[in-house]
Amino acid sequence: MLAFLNLGRWLDNEDPPQKAAAIAVLSGRMPSRALEAARLYNQGYAPKSGSPIPSNLAPRSKNYPFPYAGEEFYDRLLLLHQGVPDSAIHILAPPIVNTADEMRTFGQALHKENLHRIILVTSRVHSRRTAFFGNVSPGKTARPSSAAPPMTTFAHWWRNTGDALDVVREILGLLNAWAGFPCSPQNPDAGIS
């Protein structure tokens, strides 16, 4: 029972930020992750910031009468507004669907640019699963830094639907990763359901 009650705290696996070659913004939780990346950049933790293109967020249905610019578009605007120069912002490709795709994309960028350490900006509840993928490429490390205050609400995560959903999603994501990814993401061409 004690383990169940402490799942929320256990998921918080954030490291204090250390100087790195780049700051990587994981998709989701707009605008907090981009704002945290800008804060870390402005404090001198890294000379550049970037994020993969999140394909899982773009509406694909013809029923939508408006274009969706993409999370990376809005993250870029937030970073620019917070004083990060455009030359320091990099949008990585290919499009991503999940955390594993993000880590592969970051690993390829680290290898291509011969970078050895990046800061991964995510939410605290997502930091343990992100840390699972932390060695994104041989000899390269990426450690999570979160865009949220300490998980005081996660001390009682089962009392709030949003917190409970976050914890359950992360536990299921970790189980999927530990099992070798038997569950695959939704087909990105199927549209949003």
C-alpha positions in Angstrom: 0.0 0.0 0.0 2.8 2.4 0.8 4.4 1.9 -2.6 1.0 2.7 -4.3 0.7 5.9 -2.2 4.2 7.0 -3.2 4.0 6.4 -6.9 3.6 10.1 -7.7 6.8 11.0 -5.7 8.7 8.0 -7.2 7.9 9.3 -10.8 9.7 12.6 -10.0 13.2 11.8 -11.1 14.4 15.2 -12.0 18.1 16.2 -11.8 19.2 19.7 -11.0 20.2 21.3 -14.3 23.9 21.2 -15.3 25.6 23.0 -18.1 25.0 21.2 -21.4 25.5 21.6 -25.1 21.7 22.0 -25.7 18.3 22.1 -24.2 15.7 19.8 -25.6 12.0 20.6 -25.2 9.8 17.5 -25.1 6.4 17.9 -26.7 3.3 18.5 -24.5 2.3 20.7 -21.6 2.4 23.9 -23.5 3.6 26.5 -22.6 5.4 25.4 -19.4 8.2 23.3 -21.1 9.1 26.0 -23.6 9.1 28.7 -20.8 11.4 26.5 -18.6 13.7 26.0 -21.6 13.9 29.7 -22.1 14.7 30.2 -18.4 17.5 27.7 -18.5 18.8 29.2 -21.7 18.8 32.7 -20.3 20.6 31.4 -17.1 23.4 30.1 -19.4 22.8 26.4 -19.1 23.2 25.8 -22.8 23.9 27.8 -26.0 20.9 26.3 -28.0 17.4 24.9 -27.6 15.3 22.7 -29.8 12.4 20.3 -30.0 11.3 17.6 -32.4 8.2 18.1 -34.5 5.3 16.6 -32.7 3.2 14.8 -35.3 0.9 13.4 -32.7 -0.7 16.8 -32.0 -1.7 18.0 -35.5 -5.3 17.5 -36.5 -5.4 15.3 -39.6 -9.2 15.2 -40.1 -10.8 17.1 -43.0 -13.5 18.0 -40.4 -11.3 20.8 -39.0 -11.9 24.1 -40.8 -8.7 25.7 -39.5 -5.0 25.0 -39.9 -2.9 23.9 -37.0 0.5 25.5 -36.9 2.0 22.8 -34.6 3.4 22.9 -31.1 6.9 23.6 -32.4 5.6 26.8 -33.9 4.2 28.1 -30.6 7.2 26.9 -28.7 9.4 28.9 -31.0 7.3 32.0 -30.5 7.5 31.5 -26.7 11.3 31.0 -26.8 11.7 34.2 -28.9 9.4 36.2 -26.6 11.5 35.0 -23.7 14.7 36.3 -25.2 16.2 33.2 -26.9 17.6 34.3 -30.2 16.3 32.6 -33.3 19.8 31.3 -34.2 19.7 29.3 -31.0 16.4 27.5 -31.7 16.4 24.3 -33.8 13.3 22.3 -34.8 14.4 18.7 -35.3 12.9 16.3 -37.8 11.4 13.7 -38.4 8.0 14.1 -36.8 7.6 12.3 -33.5 4.7 10.3 -32.0 6.0 9.4 -28.5 8.8 9.8 -26.0 10.8 6.9 -27.6 10.7 8.8 -30.9 11.8 12.0 -29.2 14.8 10.3 -27.6 15.8 8.7 -30.9 15.6 12.1 -32.6 17.6 13.7 -29.9 20.2 10.9 -30.0 20.6 11.4 -33.7 21.0 15.1 -33.3 23.6 14.6 -30.6 25.5 12.2 -32.8 25.3 14.4 -35.9 26.5 17.5 -34.1 28.9 15.7 -31.8 27.3 17.0 -28.6 27.8 15.1 -25.4 25.1 16.4 -23.0 21.7 17.9 -23.3 19.0 19.0 -20.8 15.6 17.4 -21.4 12.8 19.8 -20.4 9.7 17.8 -19.4 7.2 17.7 -16.6 8.1 16.2 -13.2 5.6 13.3 -13.5 7.3 12.4 -16.9 10.9 12.7 -15.6 11.4 9.0 -14.6 10.3 7.7 -18.0 12.4 10.4 -19.7 15.4 9.4 -17.6 14.8 5.7 -18.7 15.8 6.9 -22.2 18.5 9.2 -20.9 21.4 7.5 -22.6 20.1 8.5 -26.0 23.3 7.5 -27.9 26.5 5.8 -27.0 28.6 8.1 -24.9 25.9 10.8 -24.9 23.7 11.7 -22.0 20.5 13.5 -21.5 19.0 14.2 -18.1 15.6 15.5 -17.3 14.9 18.9 -15.8 11.3 19.7 -15.2 9.1 22.7 -16.0 7.0 22.4 -12.9 7.3 23.0 -9.1 8.0 20.0 -6.9 5.3 17.4 -7.0 3.6 18.3 -3.8 0.2 17.5 -5.4 1.5 14.0 -6.3 1.9 13.2 -2.6 -1.9 12.6 -2.9 -2.1 11.9 -6.6 -5.1 9.6 -6.3 -7.4 12.5 -5.0 -7.3 14.4 -8.3 -8.4 13.0 -11.7 -5.7 14.9 -13.6 -2.9 13.8 -11.3 -4.3 10.2 -11.3 -4.4 10.1 -15.1 -0.8 11.5 -15.3 0.5 8.8 -12.8 -1.3 5.9 -14.5 -0.2 7.1 -18.0 3.4 7.2 -16.8 3.3 3.8 -15.0 1.8 2.3 -18.2 4.4 4.0 -20.3 7.3 2.7 -18.1 5.8 -0.8 -18.2 5.6 -0.6 -22.0 9.3 0.6 -22.2 10.5 -2.0 -19.8 8.7 -4.7 -21.8 10.3 -3.7 -25.0 7.4 -1.7 -26.5 4.8 -4.3 -27.2 2.2 -1.5 -27.3 2.7 0.8 -30.3 1.3 4.3 -30.6 -1.9 5.1 -32.4 -1.5 5.1 -36.2 -0.7 8.8 -37.0 -2.6 8.6 -40.2 -5.8 7.5 -38.5 -6.6 11.1 -37.2 -7.6 12.2 -33.8 -10.2 10.1 -32.1 
